Amino acid sequence: PADLDPGQLRLMGFALMNYPRMLPQITRMSTGMTPDNPRFVARWEALLRELGSWLEEAARRKRVVSKIGQDAPTLPAP
């Protein structure tokens, strides 16, 4: 989405990708798996892809709503 800072969004992506490896004890406490466990890796990647899809869909909806608002006629002030 245009209203999200690209640098901050990129930083969030890096943080999400690397957090499990940077803090393996938290990953293990939260999931019962280590960050190098193939099951964990598959589940984490699936979650990140789903979050990416949600962001893309939200951006698409926002563009559609914005376009509809731009195309709508304005009403005269009372």
SULRANOR-V795896 format. One record per pair of residues at least 6 apart in sequence whose C-alpha atoms are under 7 Angstrom apart, sorted by the first residue. I is the first residue (numbers start at 1). J is the second residue. If there is no record, write none. Layout:
BEGIN
i/j
I/J
I/J
END
This chain:
BEGIN
i/j
1/59
20/27
20/35
21/35
24/34
24/35
27/33
27/34
27/35
28/34
33/40
35/41
END
